[in-house]
């Protein structure tokens, strides 16, 4: 039953990017609102599309739950690699993955608040729009921590038949290099480093989606290996 629950959680977790994408589409945030928009344009968008923003942001929050269950499955499989020692890296991955879910939820709640009252001063709507994007994309640091921990555990696996291929560990290291570009985001309102640009949004979005797919495929293989090992023993 334990491996079956892991498979279910892995499947629910791999839906996270799809749920987030659906939420963005529903809210009209794909592509993202331009940070260069003036106060009246931003206010008009939230007021004219109130129901879209409320619905889409509500969907986005579900992605936070998907991130949590996916992280838990990864931890279960990494724990099998670190079983002979204190699983510090597994704990780091678990904590960082849970924290990664926070901007999905908080960012969406901020956008919900921005659209909630039609009589709100436009300047406050602009403030909350900015805050939502900066929280969502600027809360970057837990993701590299999670990926570095995963990569380190995978590369530490010395078994003849390791739980994950070594290249998956290196892939996680590569993933960790994509997200720090968000540090530069607050300095730009246009161009590739603005929050709707190549480095803060598009590259992380592609990397995030591909990471879920790769991890899902090899989590299932690792869970299958666990089933075989438990049957033998």
C-alpha positions in Angstrom: 0.0 0.0 0.0 2.9 2.3 0.7 4.2 2.1 -2.8 0.7 2.5 -4.2 0.2 5.7 -2.2 3.5 7.0 -3.5 2.4 6.4 -7.1 -0.8 8.2 -6.5 1.0 11.2 -4.9 3.5 11.2 -7.7 0.8 11.4 -10.3 -1.0 14.2 -8.4 2.2 16.0 -8.0 3.2 15.9 -11.6 0.0 17.7 -12.4 1.4 20.8 -10.6 2.7 22.6 -13.7 -0.5 21.8 -15.6 -2.7 23.2 -12.8 -0.5 26.3 -12.6 -0.7 26.8 -16.3 -4.5 26.4 -16.2 -4.7 28.9 -13.4 -2.6 31.4 -15.3 -4.8 31.0 -18.5 -8.0 31.4 -16.5 -6.7 34.5 -14.8 -5.4 36.0 -18.0 -1.9 36.0 -16.6 -0.3 34.1 -19.5 1.7 35.8 -20.7 2.2 37.8 -17.5 1.0 41.4 -17.1 3.7 43.7 -18.1 5.4 45.4 -15.2 5.6 48.6 -17.2 1.8 49.0 -17.3 0.6 52.2 -15.6 -1.7 52.3 -12.6 -4.9 52.9 -14.6 -4.2 50.0 -16.9 -3.5 47.5 -14.1 -6.5 48.7 -12.1 -8.7 48.4 -15.2 -7.5 44.8 -15.8 -8.3 43.6 -12.3 -11.7 45.4 -12.2 -12.7 44.3 -15.7 -11.6 40.7 -15.2 -12.5 40.2 -11.6 -14.1 36.8 -12.0 -11.2 35.6 -14.1 -8.6 36.6 -11.6 -10.6 35.1 -8.7 -11.1 31.8 -10.5 -7.6 31.6 -11.9 -5.9 32.5 -8.7 -8.0 29.9 -6.8 -6.8 27.2 -9.3 -3.2 28.3 -8.8 -3.4 27.6 -5.1 -4.0 23.9 -5.9 -0.5 23.8 -7.4 0.8 24.5 -3.9 -0.8 21.2 -2.7 0.6 19.4 -5.7 4.1 20.6 -4.9 3.8 19.4 -1.3 2.7 15.8 -2.2 5.4 15.6 -5.0 8.1 16.7 -2.5 6.9 14.0 -0.1 7.3 11.2 -2.7 10.8 12.5 -3.6 11.7 12.4 0.1 10.5 8.8 0.5 12.7 7.7 -2.4 15.7 9.7 -1.3 15.4 8.3 2.2 15.9 4.8 0.6 19.3 6.0 -0.6 20.3 7.6 2.7 18.9 4.8 4.8 22.3 3.9 6.4 23.0 7.4 7.7 21.1 10.4 9.1 19.1 11.6 6.1 20.0 15.3 6.3 19.8 16.0 2.6 16.5 14.2 2.4 15.2 16.5 5.2 16.6 19.6 3.4 14.8 18.6 0.2 11.6 18.0 2.1 11.7 21.4 3.9 12.8 23.3 0.7 10.1 21.7 -1.3 7.4 22.5 1.2 8.6 26.2 1.3 8.5 26.3 -2.5 4.8 25.8 -2.3 4.4 29.1 -0.4 4.6 31.6 -3.3 2.0 29.6 -5.3 -0.5 30.1 -2.5 0.5 33.6 -1.2 0.9 35.1 -4.7 -2.5 33.8 -5.7 -4.1 35.2 -2.5 -2.6 38.6 -3.1 -4.1 38.7 -6.6 -7.4 37.6 -5.2 -7.2 40.5 -2.7 -6.4 42.9 -5.5 -9.5 41.9 -7.4 -11.8 41.5 -4.4 -13.1 45.1 -3.9 -14.0 47.1 -7.1 -13.9 50.4 -5.1 -10.3 50.0 -4.0 -8.0 52.9 -4.9 -6.1 52.1 -8.1 -2.8 52.7 -6.5 -3.5 49.9 -4.0 -4.5 47.5 -6.8 -1.2 48.3 -8.6 0.7 47.7 -5.3 -0.9 44.3 -4.8 -0.4 43.3 -8.4 3.3 44.1 -8.1 3.5 42.3 -4.8 1.8 39.2 -6.2 4.3 39.0 -9.1 7.3 39.7 -7.0 6.3 37.1 -4.4 5.5 34.5 -7.0 8.7 34.9 -9.1 11.0 36.5 -6.6 10.6 33.8 -3.9 13.2 31.7 -5.7 15.8 30.5 -3.2 14.1 27.3 -1.9 14.0 25.7 -5.4 17.8 25.6 -5.9 18.2 24.3 -2.4 15.8 21.5 -3.1 17.4 20.6 -6.4 21.0 20.7 -5.0 19.9 18.4 -2.2 18.2 15.9 -4.6 21.3 16.0 -6.9 23.7 15.3 -4.1 21.7 12.4 -2.8 21.4 10.8 -6.2 25.1 11.1 -6.9 25.9 9.6 -3.5 24.1 6.4 -4.4 26.8 3.8 -4.8 24.6 0.7 -5.3 25.2 -1.4 -8.4 21.7 -0.5 -9.5 21.1 3.0 -8.2 17.6 4.4 -7.6 18.1 7.2 -10.1 20.5 7.5 -13.1 23.4 9.8 -12.3 22.4 12.2 -15.0 19.2 13.0 -13.1 21.4 14.4 -10.3 23.3 16.6 -12.7 20.0 17.6 -14.3 18.9 18.8 -10.8 22.1 20.8 -10.4 21.4 22.5 -13.8 17.9 23.3 -12.6 19.3 25.1 -9.6 21.2 27.6 -11.9 18.0 28.8 -13.6 16.2 30.5 -10.7 18.7 33.0 -9.2 18.1 35.3 -12.2 15.0 36.4 -10.2 17.3 38.4 -8.0 17.8 40.9 -10.8 14.1 41.1 -11.6 13.3 44.1 -9.3 15.7 46.3 -11.2 13.9 46.1 -14.5 10.4 46.8 -15.8 11.1 45.9 -19.4 13.3 43.5 -21.3 14.6 39.9 -20.6 15.1 40.5 -16.8 11.7 42.0 -16.1 9.2 39.6 -14.4 7.6 38.8 -17.8 10.9 38.4 -19.5 13.1 35.4 -20.5 15.1 34.9 -17.3 12.7 35.5 -14.4 9.6 33.8 -16.1 10.1 31.8 -19.3 13.2 29.9 -18.6 12.1 29.0 -15.0 8.7 28.0 -16.3 10.3 25.6 -18.9 12.8 24.3 -16.3 10.1 23.8 -13.7 7.8 21.8 -16.0 10.6 19.7 -17.4 11.8 18.9 -13.9 8.4 17.6 -12.9 8.3 15.3 -15.9 11.8 13.9 -15.4 11.4 13.4 -11.7 8.0 11.7 -12.2 9.4 9.2 -14.8 12.2 8.2 -12.5 10.3 8.3 -9.3 8.0 5.6 -10.8 11.0 3.6 -11.8 12.5 3.9 -8.3 9.1 3.0 -6.7 9.0 -0.1 -8.9 12.5 -1.0 -7.8 11.3 -0.6 -4.2 8.4 -3.0 -4.9 10.8 -5.6 -6.3 13.2 -5.3 -3.4 10.4 -5.7 -0.9 9.0 -8.7 -2.7 12.5 -10.4 -2.6 13.0 -9.7 1.1 
